[in-house]
Amino acid sequence: TSINALLARSLPYTMELAAAALLFGMVIGVPLGVWTATRRGGPADGAARIFALMGFSLPDFYLGVLLLLAFSCKKDQPTAQPATDRFVNLSHLNRLYQAVKLPNGAEVGTVAIYSEAPDYRLVADADEGFTCVDDVARAGLLLLREPDLSTNPEKQMQLNAMIEFVLQLQAPDGAAGAGYFYNFLFPPTPGSSAITINKTGVTSVAQANFWSWRAFWLLSEAAPTIQKTTPALAARIQTAVQKLTANVLRDFGKRPRDFTFVRGVSVPKWLPFGSGSDQAAILLLSLNNLYQQSPNADVLALMDLLGAGMVAMQAGDANTFPFGAILSFENTWHAYASDQAYALLRVGKALNKPDWQATARREIDSFYPYLIQQGLLESFEIEQSGSDIKTLKTSKFSQIAYGVRPMVWAVLEAYDQTKDIKYIDLAVQLAGWFLGKNPANTVMYDRTTGRAYDGIGPNAVVNKNAGAESTIEALWAFQRLEQYPEVLKKLF
């Protein structure tokens, strides 16, 4: 946290106390002094002298405690009630949050990747780092959507610091991957206090990958809000987004709509990593933010290309396995990052693409109930011969918040667009996973602490660590669920 920010937040209260003390001295002290002066040597003068001597002699910190006891503590005061009835509790996320200074002097907000039970100490990864764009961008989006952001200086400060972190990790002009984003920061090495950017790790190099899309998502969505509060930061966001957009249009905008086959399954070749519909979903949401703020024909054409590729990744139908699932990559579906249905619904509505919306609803209407019936799955692979589709491999575990939250968002978006009550019922069943209706029969998100466990592994063993990803994804789920009293009423 910067000194200037701390001063800006604390100075008004200090001035208020100083003004109150001055006013108290003038209104009480001056009349009392005049009154006792006219009665010099009398009982009133003596009492006033003793009172004044006690005031000067007692230490301020001790006198302050006495005044608090005298005026604040009442025997008959009611039992304390929770300050909020919200289901989103940011306490653990705030524990994961750290403000650090980069070697170039920039002060940024980070979110620790790992927090290990039972004491939930913060832990770094020796190979990757201690914080990453993947998590910080998601935490920034969470804060951006908080209902009290406009009146909460602490959340505003953290959001701005997280945006600064993301901006600092964009690869500069002339560097490999310029315009894309690095992902991780390394902690200081022994004997050094310098924090450094991981520029070479396979999960951190600046390239067209998940972390660049999440950076894009945060920056594109935050731009209008930051423009109102911090124009200088908004200008830097605009520059960063322009560089990233140029990269995306260059690398994906002109790809031909070609297909290939993986184990007999026809998949597109023009999405990120060829058929990465999971990554395409985040990129599509980001481009839609950009397009809604400033319409651009090239951006629109790329969005159409991405959406078409995601639609092409749907397999099966209401009566045929995998029941309309939108495959994540090649011939594989995995639960984590499965934002395809949500993205197709949201962007399909914005661009008037009913076929996109229909594709999303097919997955929600047929595949989600299948998953619920199975007690959820982690992943599966398929093989296709003609119209016959069979399973090559299925995995039930691990189950993580990152695999459940996307489905919660999708069914709530479907409800917003259709008002069909069946989506409320689906939301209740899916959100129940966080509250103990899961293979481990364990509450995975604790509303009282704000912690979310890292997942359910084989044999339904719960990983009780509470890292950034699980915590943020659970908070994201309940931040959206809070807007639907009809869901909460059935959940609790």
CORRA-V684357 format. One record per residue. RES is the residue in one small letter. SS is DSSP state (a for helix, b for strand, c for the rest). OMEGA is omega in whole degrees, -180 to 180 (NA if undefined). D_CENTER is the distance of its C-alpha to the mean C-alpha in Angstrom with 2 decimals. Layout:
BEGIN
RES,SS,OMEGA,D_CENTER
RES,SS,OMEGA,D_CENTER
END
This chain:
BEGIN
t,c,-178,19.68
s,c,178,22.47
i,a,-180,25.80
n,a,180,25.90
a,a,179,22.64
l,a,179,23.97
l,a,-178,27.30
a,a,-179,25.98
r,a,-173,24.13
s,a,-174,27.15
l,a,-180,30.16
p,a,179,30.36
y,a,178,30.67
t,a,179,33.28
m,a,179,35.25
e,a,178,35.16
l,a,180,36.59
a,a,179,39.19
a,a,178,40.32
a,a,179,40.61
a,a,179,42.69
l,a,179,44.93
l,a,179,45.45
f,a,179,46.27
g,a,-178,48.76
m,a,-175,50.49
v,a,-177,50.71
i,a,-173,51.74
g,a,-177,53.04
v,a,178,55.38
p,a,180,57.19
l,a,178,57.49
g,a,178,58.98
v,a,-178,61.52
w,a,-179,62.46
t,a,179,63.13
a,a,178,64.99
t,c,179,67.54
r,c,-175,68.07
r,c,178,68.43
g,c,-179,69.63
g,c,180,69.06
p,a,-180,66.80
a,a,179,64.05
d,a,180,64.08
g,a,179,63.91
a,a,179,61.01
a,a,179,59.03
r,a,180,59.76
i,a,180,58.57
f,a,-180,55.35
a,a,180,54.68
l,a,177,55.56
m,a,179,53.13
g,a,179,50.35
f,a,-172,51.05
s,a,-178,51.60
l,c,177,48.57
p,c,-177,45.52
d,a,-177,42.71
f,a,180,40.17
y,a,179,42.71
l,a,179,43.71
g,a,178,40.11
v,a,179,39.62
l,a,180,42.91
l,a,177,41.89
l,a,179,38.59
l,a,-176,40.62
a,a,-171,43.18
f,a,-175,41.04
s,a,-174,37.70
c,c,-179,38.66
k,c,-179,40.52
k,c,-173,42.05
d,c,-177,41.42
q,c,-176,37.80
p,c,177,35.75
t,c,-177,33.50
a,c,178,30.05
q,c,176,27.50
p,c,-178,23.72
a,c,-178,22.31
t,c,175,20.08
d,c,180,20.23
r,c,175,16.51
f,c,175,14.96
v,c,178,11.60
n,c,-175,12.53
l,c,-175,10.59
s,a,-178,13.66
h,a,177,12.72
l,a,177,9.47
n,a,176,12.00
r,a,179,14.38
l,a,-176,12.37
y,b,175,12.00
q,b,172,15.13
a,b,-178,16.73
v,b,179,19.13
k,b,177,21.75
l,c,-180,22.39
p,c,179,26.06
n,c,178,26.31
g,c,-179,25.53
a,c,177,22.09
e,b,-173,19.92
v,b,177,16.27
g,b,-179,13.21
t,b,174,12.21
v,b,-177,10.29
a,b,-177,12.96
i,c,-173,12.87
y,b,176,15.30
s,b,-168,16.40
e,b,175,19.73
a,c,5,21.55
p,c,-176,23.67
d,c,177,22.97
y,c,173,19.37
r,b,-179,20.37
l,b,-175,18.20
v,b,177,19.49
a,c,174,19.54
d,b,-175,20.66
a,c,-176,24.06
d,c,-174,23.92
e,c,-177,20.46
g,b,-176,19.22
f,c,178,17.07
t,b,-175,13.81
c,b,178,12.60
v,a,180,11.13
d,a,-177,9.60
d,a,-178,7.23
v,a,179,7.30
a,a,178,6.62
r,a,178,3.33
a,a,177,2.98
g,a,177,5.41
l,a,177,4.75
l,a,179,3.64
l,a,-179,6.70
l,a,-177,8.47
r,c,179,8.88
e,c,-175,10.09
p,c,-178,13.81
d,c,-176,15.24
l,a,-175,13.63
s,a,-178,17.08
t,a,-176,18.90
n,c,-177,16.80
p,a,-179,17.80
e,a,179,15.78
k,a,177,12.38
q,a,-180,14.00
m,a,180,15.20
q,a,179,12.02
l,a,180,10.36
n,a,180,13.66
a,a,177,13.88
m,a,176,10.68
i,a,178,12.15
e,a,177,15.40
f,a,-178,14.26
v,a,-180,13.35
l,a,-178,16.65
q,a,-178,18.61
l,c,172,17.82
q,b,-179,19.29
a,c,-175,22.66
p,c,176,25.45
d,c,179,28.42
g,c,179,30.95
a,c,175,28.66
a,c,-179,28.16
g,c,-178,25.32
a,c,-179,25.38
g,c,171,22.70
y,c,-171,20.32
f,b,165,17.94
y,c,-175,18.50
n,c,-170,15.77
f,b,166,16.80
l,b,172,18.41
f,b,173,21.41
p,c,177,22.22
p,c,176,25.69
t,c,179,28.58
p,c,-179,31.41
g,c,-180,33.55
s,c,177,31.03
s,c,-174,28.38
a,c,171,26.90
i,c,-176,23.35
t,b,178,23.57
i,b,174,21.60
n,c,-175,22.04
k,c,-173,23.69
t,c,-179,25.58
g,c,-176,23.70
v,c,178,23.39
t,c,-177,19.61
s,c,-178,19.34
v,c,180,22.05
a,c,-177,21.37
q,b,177,21.72
a,c,-176,20.66
n,c,-174,18.12
f,a,-173,14.58
w,a,176,13.28
s,a,179,15.25
w,a,179,13.95
r,a,173,10.24
a,a,179,11.65
f,a,-179,13.64
w,a,-180,10.96
l,a,-175,9.26
l,a,-178,12.83
s,a,-179,14.48
e,a,-177,12.36
a,a,-172,12.39
a,a,-178,16.09
p,a,180,17.78
t,a,-178,16.09
i,a,178,16.75
q,a,-179,20.21
k,a,-173,21.10
t,a,-175,20.18
t,c,-174,20.58
p,a,-179,22.77
a,a,177,23.41
l,a,179,19.78
a,a,178,19.57
a,a,178,22.67
r,a,175,21.22
i,a,-179,18.18
q,a,179,20.89
t,a,180,22.86
a,a,180,20.12
v,a,178,19.26
q,a,179,23.01
k,a,-179,23.54
l,a,179,20.88
t,a,178,22.20
a,a,178,25.69
n,a,-177,24.83
v,a,178,23.35
l,a,179,26.39
r,a,-171,28.71
d,a,-175,27.39
f,a,-171,26.71
g,c,-175,28.40
k,c,-179,31.91
r,c,178,31.53
p,c,-179,34.19
r,c,180,33.36
d,c,179,34.91
f,b,171,34.45
t,b,-180,35.17
f,b,175,35.80
v,b,-176,34.13
r,c,177,36.17
g,c,-179,37.57
v,b,178,34.25
s,b,-179,34.11
v,b,180,30.89
p,b,180,30.12
k,c,-170,30.31
w,c,178,28.47
l,b,174,24.77
p,c,-176,22.77
f,c,176,24.78
g,b,-176,27.25
s,c,-177,25.83
g,c,-180,22.11
s,a,177,20.95
d,a,177,17.55
q,a,-180,16.96
a,a,-179,18.87
a,a,180,16.51
i,a,178,13.60
l,a,179,16.37
l,a,178,17.87
l,a,-180,14.90
s,a,179,14.76
l,a,178,18.54
n,a,174,18.65
n,a,-179,16.67
l,a,-176,19.27
y,a,180,22.15
q,a,179,21.59
q,a,-177,21.73
s,c,-177,24.65
p,c,-177,26.46
n,c,-175,27.81
a,a,-180,30.09
d,a,178,29.00
v,a,179,25.31
l,a,180,26.44
a,a,178,28.68
l,a,177,25.97
m,a,178,23.72
d,a,179,26.82
l,a,-179,27.38
l,a,180,23.93
g,a,179,24.12
a,a,178,27.62
g,a,178,26.67
m,a,177,23.98
v,a,-178,26.61
a,a,-179,29.08
m,c,179,27.00
q,b,-178,27.64
a,b,179,30.14
g,b,178,32.48
d,b,-175,32.84
a,c,-176,33.17
n,c,-175,36.10
t,b,176,35.46
f,b,6,33.05
p,b,167,30.16
f,b,176,30.24
g,b,177,28.37
a,b,173,25.51
i,b,-177,23.91
l,c,-176,24.42
s,c,-176,21.69
f,b,-178,24.12
e,c,-177,27.91
n,c,-174,29.26
t,b,167,26.26
w,b,171,23.58
h,b,-175,20.71
a,c,-176,18.12
y,c,178,15.11
a,c,-177,13.48
s,c,-178,15.90
d,c,-175,14.40
q,a,-178,17.92
a,a,179,19.08
y,a,-178,16.18
a,a,-180,16.58
l,a,177,20.36
l,a,-173,20.40
r,a,-178,18.30
v,a,176,19.90
g,a,177,23.17
k,a,-178,23.45
a,a,-176,22.78
l,a,-178,25.39
n,c,178,27.75
k,c,-176,27.61
p,a,179,28.86
d,a,176,29.35
w,a,-179,25.64
q,a,179,24.92
a,a,177,27.79
t,a,180,26.54
a,a,-179,23.19
r,a,177,25.13
r,a,177,27.50
e,a,-178,24.82
i,a,-174,23.45
d,a,-174,27.02
s,a,-175,28.58
f,a,-179,26.26
y,a,176,23.76
p,a,176,26.76
y,a,179,28.21
l,a,180,25.15
i,a,178,25.26
q,a,180,28.98
q,c,-174,28.47
g,c,-176,26.08
l,c,179,23.34
l,c,172,23.66
e,c,-175,21.86
s,b,170,23.81
f,b,174,27.23
e,b,-179,29.51
i,b,174,32.16
e,b,-177,35.49
q,b,174,37.32
s,b,-173,41.04
g,c,178,42.02
s,c,-178,40.32
d,b,179,40.09
i,b,177,36.67
k,b,-178,36.51
t,b,175,34.02
l,b,-175,34.39
k,b,177,31.85
t,b,177,29.50
s,b,179,27.09
k,c,-177,25.82
f,c,10,23.82
s,c,173,21.39
q,b,-174,19.19
i,c,179,15.51
a,a,-180,12.49
y,a,177,11.33
g,a,-178,14.70
v,a,-178,14.71
r,a,-180,11.53
p,a,180,12.69
m,a,176,16.03
v,a,179,14.97
w,a,-176,13.42
a,a,-177,16.61
v,a,177,19.07
l,a,176,17.73
e,a,177,17.96
a,a,177,21.41
y,a,178,22.39
d,a,-175,21.51
q,a,-175,23.73
t,a,-174,26.54
k,c,178,26.58
d,c,-174,27.86
i,c,-180,27.57
k,a,180,27.37
y,a,172,23.68
i,a,179,23.16
d,a,177,25.04
l,a,179,22.98
a,a,179,19.73
v,a,-179,21.48
q,a,-179,22.61
l,a,180,19.32
a,a,178,17.35
g,a,178,20.34
w,a,-179,19.26
f,a,-171,16.76
l,b,173,19.72
g,c,178,22.41
k,c,-176,23.73
n,c,-176,23.27
p,c,-180,25.83
a,c,-176,25.46
n,c,-176,25.83
t,c,175,23.23
v,b,-175,20.49
m,c,175,17.30
y,b,-179,15.03
d,b,-178,16.85
r,c,-176,16.29
t,c,180,18.57
t,c,-176,16.76
g,c,180,13.09
r,b,172,13.61
a,b,179,13.15
y,c,-172,15.89
d,c,174,15.50
g,b,177,17.68
i,b,-177,21.18
g,c,178,23.68
p,a,-177,27.28
n,a,177,29.55
a,a,177,26.60
v,c,-176,25.99
v,b,171,22.71
n,b,-173,20.87
k,c,168,20.08
n,c,-177,18.10
a,c,-178,14.53
g,c,-174,12.56
a,a,-173,9.05
e,a,-178,8.47
s,a,-179,10.13
t,a,-178,8.72
i,a,-178,4.99
e,a,177,6.79
a,a,178,9.22
l,a,177,7.43
w,a,-179,6.20
a,a,-176,9.90
f,a,174,11.42
q,a,178,9.86
r,a,-179,11.68
l,a,180,14.54
e,c,-178,15.35
q,c,-176,16.67
y,c,-179,19.29
p,a,-179,21.85
e,a,175,23.95
v,a,-178,21.42
l,a,-180,20.88
k,a,-179,24.66
k,a,-180,25.25
l,a,-172,22.65
f,c,NA,24.07
END
